[in-house]
Amino acid sequence: MEKETFGKILKELREKKGLTLRQLEKELREVTFAYLSQLEVGIAKPSEDLARKIAKFFGYDEEKLVFLARDIPAQIKEIKK
């Protein structure tokens, strides 16, 4: 089973909505497409506020996205499931 990450979910949500990174940049207005790309590949972690804003934009579970955005050890994430 593939591990769920903030980046994978962000990319899935973006692609389902048919948006490019540049289009999402324009929708969110406070982040660049380069930063969004870093989020998707796991190089960067969003703030809690940004994770909530993204969840609201896509109509996704806010708490789940915020949880995945945090830097929590993998063992604890497994317990949460």
C-alpha positions, 0 to 999 in steps of 0.5 A, a space after each residue: 500500500 502506497 503511503 499517503 503524503 500531503 504532496 501526493 494528495 495535493 497533486 491528485 486533487 489538482 489533477 482531478 480539477 484539471 489545473 496546472 501548477 500555474 493555474 493553481 498558483 493564480 487560484 491560491 494567490 499566495 504561493 508560486 507554482 515553483 513552491 507548489 511543485 516543491 510541495 507535491 514532490 515533498 521537498 517543502 512542507 506547507 504551513 497549517 494555514 496554507 494546508 487549510 486553504 488548500 483543503 477548503 479550495 478543493 473541498 477536502 478534509 481539512 484535518 487530514 490535510 493538516 495532519 499530513 502536512 505536519 512533520 510527524 515521524 512515520 511510526 506515529 502516522 501509522 498508529 493514527 491510521 
